[in-house]
Amino acid sequence: MGQASSANEPTTAAGWAEEMARLRTVRPRPIKKLFGLQGPTPAQAEAHAAAERRWGRAYRRASKEQKRLLKLENEAFRAKAGS
């Protein structure tokens, strides 16, 4: 969908589910935990917001692909089981 497919991207719903799990482990820490009571400088806040956007974009894509492939795999299974 506008993005080039990478050779190392998952090709199954289970693979995308694993990618989602991996992404959850590398999610940026909350800004309050990173900078405490003092808070971030404007540059730090901007960098953190950019990291959150990148992570969110990757996670939404993985979720969308996982749902799409799960639907296709389920339809293929039903078609195979029905015949």
Secondary structure as GFF3:
##gff-version 3
##sequence-region A 1 83
A	DSSP	alpha_helix	13	25	.	.	.	ID=ss1
A	DSSP	alpha_helix	31	35	.	.	.	ID=ss2
A	DSSP	three_ten_helix	36	38	.	.	.	ID=ss3
A	DSSP	alpha_helix	42	82	.	.	.	ID=ss4
###
